[in-house]
């Protein structure tokens, strides 16, 4: 879902269109709750795929050694058991929907219809797609794009490695907890110059304390915050 916020921040959508995408994407997928499961596997995708049983598929490739599987309960359980027996670390995720699986096909037409009127514009800030794994023009983020976002595997690892080729000095993960921190850290050593990683929020940490500490770290790393937004007035 961060990709919707990124598209809005990059100037691709009006706030109304961004909310339209978020609302319909989430509400339609919620119809499928209770029918699926997901698990995170600490193996390259090429080593996970041979263990997939019918009804399970790859949902996300977050890094070279972080793959997420998805599907119906029995298929994910069987695949997880096979992977565990092969020595892999497997962690069940706390979700009830088989995101990025064939189960999503049921909501294809309703989603395309609900988002038919969104009006994507050219990105004002470089925007990278976790659907395609590389930089994209904002105008491609139409209803069909969001269907692919729902159905295709997430290619976070490819997208992030391509971001790093643009001379990024600091990385800020925006969300309630830095769940992709290990995937980000895995990609950072590939660069000759180190980028610093920050998190906007962390669970079990006071929000304002975390936000201000992160802002200070970004300032040290060379960012130029709008201090009037942080502390208005004299």
C-alpha positions in Angstrom: 0.0 0.0 0.0 3.0 2.3 0.4 3.0 2.6 -3.4 -0.2 4.6 -3.3 1.3 7.1 -0.8 4.4 7.3 -2.9 2.4 8.0 -6.1 0.6 10.8 -4.2 3.8 12.2 -2.9 5.3 12.2 -6.4 2.4 14.2 -7.7 0.8 11.4 -9.7 -2.6 11.6 -8.0 -4.9 14.1 -6.4 -5.6 13.2 -2.8 -9.1 12.1 -3.8 -7.7 9.6 -6.4 -5.1 8.3 -3.9 -7.8 7.6 -1.4 -10.0 6.0 -4.1 -7.2 3.6 -4.9 -6.5 2.8 -1.2 -10.2 2.4 -0.4 -11.3 0.1 -3.2 -8.1 -2.0 -3.2 -8.5 -2.7 0.5 -12.2 -3.1 0.7 -12.3 -5.6 -2.3 -9.5 -7.7 -0.9 -11.2 -7.7 2.5 -14.0 -9.8 0.8 -11.5 -12.6 0.6 -10.6 -12.7 4.3 -10.4 -16.1 5.9 -9.6 -18.0 2.7 -5.8 -17.6 2.6 -2.5 -17.5 4.4 1.1 -16.2 3.8 4.5 -17.0 5.1 8.0 -15.4 4.9 10.8 -17.6 3.8 14.5 -16.8 4.3 15.6 -18.2 0.9 16.1 -16.9 -2.6 13.0 -17.2 -4.7 14.7 -19.8 -7.0 15.2 -22.1 -4.0 11.6 -21.6 -2.8 9.8 -22.4 -6.1 10.7 -26.1 -6.3 8.9 -26.6 -2.9 5.6 -24.9 -3.9 2.6 -27.3 -3.9 -0.6 -26.7 -5.9 -2.5 -23.7 -4.4 0.7 -21.9 -3.3 2.6 -19.3 -5.2 5.2 -16.5 -4.7 3.7 -13.3 -3.3 6.8 -11.1 -2.9 10.6 -11.1 -3.5 11.8 -8.6 -1.0 15.5 -9.3 -1.3 17.9 -12.0 -2.5 17.2 -14.0 0.7 13.6 -12.9 1.6 10.7 -14.5 -0.3 7.0 -14.5 0.7 4.6 -17.3 -0.3 0.8 -17.1 -0.5 -2.2 -19.3 -1.2 -4.9 -21.3 0.5 -4.3 -22.5 4.1 -3.4 -26.1 3.3 -1.1 -25.3 0.4 0.9 -22.7 2.4 1.1 -25.1 5.3 2.3 -28.0 3.1 4.8 -25.7 1.4 6.0 -24.3 4.7 6.5 -27.8 6.0 8.5 -28.9 3.0 10.7 -25.8 3.2 11.3 -26.3 7.0 12.3 -29.9 6.4 14.8 -28.6 3.8 16.3 -26.4 6.5 14.8 -23.1 5.6 13.5 -20.5 8.2 9.8 -20.0 7.6 7.6 -17.6 9.5 3.8 -17.6 9.2 2.4 -14.1 8.7 -0.6 -12.7 10.6 -2.9 -12.3 7.6 -6.2 -13.8 6.5 -6.0 -12.9 2.8 -3.8 -14.7 0.2 -2.5 -11.5 -1.3 -1.0 -11.7 -4.8 -2.4 -15.2 -5.4 -4.9 -16.5 -7.9 -7.6 -15.9 -5.3 -7.4 -12.2 -6.3 -8.8 -13.0 -9.8 -12.3 -12.8 -8.2 -12.0 -9.1 -7.7 -10.4 -8.2 -11.0 -13.4 -6.7 -12.7 -14.8 -4.9 -9.6 -11.4 -3.3 -9.1 -11.0 -2.2 -12.7 -14.5 -0.8 -12.7 -14.0 1.1 -9.4 -10.8 2.7 -10.5 -11.7 3.4 -14.1 -11.9 7.2 -13.6 -8.6 7.8 -11.8 -6.4 10.3 -13.6 -2.7 9.6 -13.2 -0.2 12.4 -14.1 3.5 12.4 -14.8 5.6 12.0 -11.6 7.3 15.2 -10.3 9.6 13.1 -8.2 11.3 9.9 -9.5 8.9 7.0 -8.7 9.8 3.4 -8.5 7.3 0.5 -9.0 7.3 -2.7 -6.9 5.1 -4.2 -9.6 7.7 -3.7 -12.4 10.8 -3.4 -10.2 12.1 -0.1 -11.8 11.4 3.5 -12.3 8.0 4.3 -14.0 6.2 7.3 -15.5 3.3 8.3 -13.3 0.9 8.1 -16.2 1.1 4.3 -16.3 -0.6 4.1 -12.8 -4.1 3.6 -14.2 -6.7 1.0 -13.1 -4.9 -1.8 -14.9 -1.7 -1.0 -13.0 -3.4 -1.4 -9.7 -4.9 -4.7 -10.8 -1.3 -5.9 -11.5 -0.3 -4.5 -8.1 -2.9 -6.7 -6.5 -2.3 -9.8 -8.5 1.4 -9.9 -9.4 4.3 -10.7 -7.0 5.8 -7.7 -5.2 9.3 -7.0 -6.5 10.5 -4.8 -3.7 14.1 -6.1 -4.0 14.5 -5.1 -7.6 12.8 -1.8 -7.1 15.0 -0.9 -4.1 18.2 -1.9 -5.8 17.3 0.4 -8.7 16.6 3.2 -6.3 20.1 2.8 -4.9 21.7 3.3 -8.3 20.5 7.0 -8.2 22.9 8.1 -5.5 20.6 7.8 -2.5 22.3 8.9 0.8 19.6 8.0 3.2 16.6 5.6 3.2 13.5 6.3 5.3 11.0 3.5 5.7 7.6 5.1 6.3 5.2 2.9 8.3 4.2 1.8 11.8 7.3 -0.5 12.0 10.3 -1.1 9.8 9.2 -4.5 8.6 11.4 -4.4 5.5 14.5 -3.3 7.4 16.4 -6.6 6.9 15.6 -6.6 3.1 16.9 -3.0 2.9 20.0 -3.8 4.9 20.7 -6.8 2.7 20.8 -4.5 -0.4 22.8 -1.6 1.1 26.2 -3.4 1.2 26.1 -3.8 -2.6 26.9 -0.1 -2.9 30.4 1.3 -2.6 29.1 4.3 -0.6 27.0 3.5 2.4 23.4 4.8 2.7 21.9 5.3 6.2 18.6 3.7 7.0 15.9 5.3 9.2 12.4 4.3 10.3 9.5 6.8 10.7 7.9 4.8 13.6 8.7 1.7 15.7 6.2 -0.4 17.6 6.4 0.1 21.4 8.2 3.4 21.0 6.7 6.8 21.7 5.8 8.2 18.3 7.0 11.8 18.7 10.2 10.7 20.2 10.9 8.3 17.3 9.9 10.9 14.6 12.1 13.6 16.0 15.0 11.3 16.5 14.6 10.2 12.8 14.3 13.8 11.7 17.6 14.6 13.5 19.3 11.7 11.9 18.1 12.7 8.4 19.4 16.3 9.1 22.8 14.9 10.1 22.8 12.8 6.8 22.3 16.0 4.8 18.5 16.4 4.5 17.1 19.9 4.7 13.9 19.7 6.7 11.3 22.5 6.7 11.8 23.5 10.3 8.7 25.7 10.2 6.6 22.6 9.8 8.4 21.1 12.8 8.2 24.1 15.1 5.9 26.9 13.8 6.2 30.4 15.1 9.1 32.3 16.5 
